[in-house]
Amino acid sequence: MSADGVSTYHSRTSTLYEDHAPEKQVEVDARPRISDEWVEKGLVAEAAKQRQLEDLNFRQQRLDFDGVDPELGMHLLSIHWNRQHHSFLVTYRPAFMRDMACGGPYFSKLLLNAIYFGASKFSLRLEVRKDPNDVRTAGWKFRERVRELLGSSLDSSRITTIQALLQMTNSLFALGDERSAAWLYSGMAFRMIIDLGMHVDLTKTGRFSDEDLEIRRRVFWGAFVIDKMQSLYQGRPVSLKDTDVLVPIKFLDTHEELQDWQPFAYSTLTPKYSGSPAYSVSTFSALCRLSLVMSDILSCIYTERCVDQSSTDLTNMLDRLQVKLDDWKAGLPNHVQLNLFDPEGAAAFPPPHVFSLHAMHNVLIILLHRPFVADGHLYNTSRSILVDSFMKCATAASNIADILLAYDRAFSIRHAPYLISYATYVAATILVRIAAKRRSESKIFADLATCLAVFKENQETNYAVQKAAIVIETLIKRLGVVVDPAMAHPSPMATQEQRLQLGGNASPSACQLTSEVIPSHPSTLTSLVQSDSSNITSVNVNEVIPHSNSEWLDIDGIIQSFLEDGESSVPKPAMAYRTERSRCDHCRMALTNNHEHRGYAADVAPVSGISRLGEDVYGVESQWSTGVREREREREREAQLDGLVSINDPLFGFNGTIFANGGSFF
């Protein structure tokens, strides 16, 4: 804290650091802090009060909408609080809406317009679009307003500026052609966070109120998660390292945790969905903990200096990171677990951000193990590790496909966040290689068809998905895979017993399931298929169900397809290059605790239960639709890219691809 009361951060190497700064600080209230329990009560009470005042301030025209029609402005804010807000908790509603009425420090027109911009693409109101027929032009005037206001906001660091930059980062990346802007905006936000010292715990300084500390923690951890996801999406190094973090994952305002959540900002097709507690705080806390594991995976598996390691070190590192993922999963509270086979069906599903959480968990399993499979950059390990890693990748890919179906059944995949699309892409990179070695009636083809359908449907609000779809379709063509777009799964509502009975070539009648079709809508992935709920057994989304008719008996052939595809790629695996650089310290830290690898002997390949939903395929005509103009544009782009795409691994598959035409990027 500087003399003028501005929060700034300088460590001991800086000339601005004072060894005896505590002795020179202005006297503060030295009373001991009250317990977290009472802090929580106070924050929850204030949040409830401010929610009551929102309507009052709106009716009395006290809210500053920056010249936007108040009704439209409140409409866009409502979309934001229903959708983006729950993903990262970057914006703190009580303080923002209060200061929107009184001009306080936690409101700014820059942040307001960033929220407008992010919410516009989910609004059906044509007045927010520059071209009424093109959803990609939604919020254009708010984007211009952000540009106008941003210049004067970069001279000093403010929390509202950080929040605005983070909001713009997520919104811009999904557009597809604004990735550089998204990267630069996030970089500025991270710099401001360090400038304000938000990466350290200042609870005991007495300088900040309970609300200030709550906001600082939320903004920091929201930025930390966004940093890791941007690194995944863009295939670039992280900016905020966990070794520099001293902020606890502790959010005391739990007002939104049990607040009723309704999917009004989603194009839900399930009239039976009766709502759910938001579970915002517990879900975000779990995401923060998962992002720490994500940071370890990025630092140990995907950094340039961590490739020249012995097989023993690689095995120990793999085991340690897998244990972290397992511990994270085991530590989830029951209400944040995702049960796709709940007897109550879609009506019992949690909010979308819980789906996203589990999708990311499965993505990380693939990203952890994918480099150890055949053409991965760490593949030169024992066969038992290779087989075990392949099985984990295949299971996670199948889990993601099941999550996509359940998500669409409850909320519609059309307006799903980009994280869901990225998970779809990562799963498809595994499924397409397996499909190349399987029969066309295999469940894998239905899973792959699901992924392709998600790409087509989700392009409207996440145009960057189109590039991922092109990469996968090019890989499909190269491997000679033929996917019938009309394929559909048997319902995840099938009982465990029914799924075990389906086996390799079961027909739809084998389940004796009845069809319950959702009202006609182009965003429907499949028709709802329900069974007698009295016989349903609860099954966890990540549970592996072994079966004698499993699709995974030809593991060698499937793994060979990875190797053959890797040999045809332009880039070499990283292990093919020798380097004199030392291994990174972070990876050494990851090897401190050795865990015996739970791989399989070369002659005892296990039978996986990835086909737990059976292999039968319903001849249901696909209800997915894409505009003719968009489809023609996609095909034209695909023709231009045919033969130029080089698939290396899921992390860099479509973000880091270099083309022959001068080395340009997508």
Buried (B, 14 or more C-beta within 10 A) or exposed (E): BEEEEEBBBBEEEEEEEEEEEEEEBEEEEEEEEEEEEEBBBBBBEBBEEBBEBBEEBBEEEEBBBBEBEEEBBBBBBBBBBBBBBBBBBBBBBBBBBBBBBEEEEBBBBBBBBBBBBBBBBBBEEEEBBEEEEEBBBBBBBBBEBBEEBBEEBEEEBBBBBBBBBBBBBBBBBBBBEBBEBBBBBBBBBBBBBBBBBBBBBBBEBBBBEBBBBBBBBBBBBBBBBBBBBBBBBBBBEBBBBBEEBEBEBBBBBBBBBBBEBBBEBBBBBBEEBEEBBBBBBBBBBBBBBBBBBBBBBBBBBBBEBBBBBEEEBBBBBBBBBBEBBEEBBEEBEEBBBBBBBBBEBBBBBBBBBBBBBBBBBBBBBBBBBBBBBBBBBBBEBBBBBBBBBBBBBBBBBBBBBBBBBBBBBBBBBBBBBBBBBBBBBBBBBBBBBBBBBBEEBBBBBBBBBBBBBBBBBBBBBBBBBBBBBBBBBBBBBBBEBEBEEBBBBBBBBBBBEBBBBBBBEBEBEBBEBEEEEBEEEEBBBBBBBBBEEEEBEEBBBBBBBBBEBBBBBEBEEBBBBBBBBBEEBEBEBBBEEEEEEEBBEBBBBBBEEEEEBEBBEEEEBBBBBBBBBBBBBBEBEBBBEBEEEBEEEBEEBBEEBEEEBBBBBBBBBBBBBBBEEEEEEB
